[in-house]
Amino acid sequence: LTFSLSLSLSPLSPPLSLPSLSVPPLPPPLQYGQQHTLLHKFNGALMLLSFFMCRVALFPCLYWAYGQHAGLPLHRVPLELPAHVNVCALLLAAPQLYWFTLICRGALRLFRKGRSRPPHVNGWAGAGRPKEEGGAPSE
């Protein structure tokens, strides 16, 4: 069973936003101490860029396209649209902006820690790692 929700620019273009739900989940790199590899950082940057383009920049692009169609400059489009359209766009954009800020925070944390953190013994986060001071091991 395959279910896919995607944003396509044309019927012939590939989907840009959500992957198919039939793909099995991959093991998280955090479990294997791989979150500071170059590949993980590249994947995170690619996710940040694609999320921004497909989820955040979509709303200004829609307003711009409507302005082009109606012959309006971009700053006049929200004033010409009915209020309920602007409210709905704001309600749809708010969670996207929230998730984008969370992704940006995670990316900043990853790139800040990535330079100063030594690699784990045996390449696995749980192997050979001493318990932190204070008693309980960190997970």
N, C-alpha and C positions, 0 to 999 in steps of 0.2 A: 504494500500500500504506500503510495507516494503522494504527498501533499506538499505543494509549493505555493507560497505567496510571494510574488515578486513584482518589481517595478520594471516594465519594459518600455523602451522608447518607441519601438515598433514591433510588429509581430515577428520579425526575423531577428531581432536583437536578443542577446542572452539576458537573463534576469540579473539585476544589479544589487538587489537588497537582501533577501532572505534565502538561505540555502534550503534545499529539500529536507524535509523532516525524516526521510527514510535513511539518511546517512547515519551510521552508528557514531556515537560520540567518541572522540579521541581522549586518551588519558591526559589529564591536566599536566602541563609541564612543571607545575609547582611541586607535584608529588615526586618528581624525579630530579629535582635540583637543576632544571634546565632553563629556568626563567631568566638567566643572565647570559644566555648564548646570543650570538649575533642573529641567528635565525629567528629566535623568539622575539627579539627587539624589532627585526624587520617585519615580522608578522603583525606585531602590535602597531607599528607605524602604518602599515597597510590597512589594518582594521580602522584605525583612527581616521585616515584619509577617506576610506570608502564610506564610513558612517557619516562623516561630515558631508560628503558629496550627495549621498542618497537620502539622508534623513534631515539634515539641518539646512543645507543650501537649497533644498527643494522649494521651500516656501518663498524666499526672495525670487527664485527663478520663475515660479508660477505667477507671482505678481508682475514681474518684468514681462513675461509672455503675454499676460492679459493687457498690460500697458501698450505693448507693441501692436496687439490686435485692435485695441480701442483707440490708438493714436494718442495715448497719454504718457507723460513722463512718469518715471517710477515713483517719485514722491507724491504724485496725485492719485495713484491707484487706490490706496486704502480709503481715501475720502470719497471716491466715486462708487466703490462697492457698497452693497447693503451691509448694515452693521452686523447681521447674523453671520455673514461670510467671514468678516474679520474676527469675530468672536470664535467661530469654529476653527479658523486657521490658528488662532492663538492657543486654543485648547489642544489642538493636535501638535503644535510646535513645542509647547511647554515640556512635555515628557522627553521629547527628543533632545532639547537643550539640557535637561537635567542629566540624562544618560551620557550626553557628550561631555559634560563637565566631569562626571565620574570617570569616564574613559581617559580624559586628559589628566586627571589627578593620578590615576594608576600609571599612566605613561611617564609622568614626571617622577613619580616614586621609583619606577623601574630604572629610568635612566640615571637618577641620582645615586641609587644604591649599586647599580651595575658596575661602576668603576672601582668602588672601594671594597667590594665583597670578594673574598677569595673563593675559588671553586671548591666544591665539596669533595670529600674523600670518596673514591670509587664512583664518582659521578652521580651519586644518589643522595638526596637530602637527608635521609634517615641513617645512612651508613657512616659510622665512625664519628658522628657529630656528638660532642660532649653535651651533657645537660647544662642548661644555663643556670647561673647562680640564682638562688631563690627557691630551689627545690624542684618544682614541676618542670618537665621538659616542655618546650614550645612545640606547637603543632602547626 
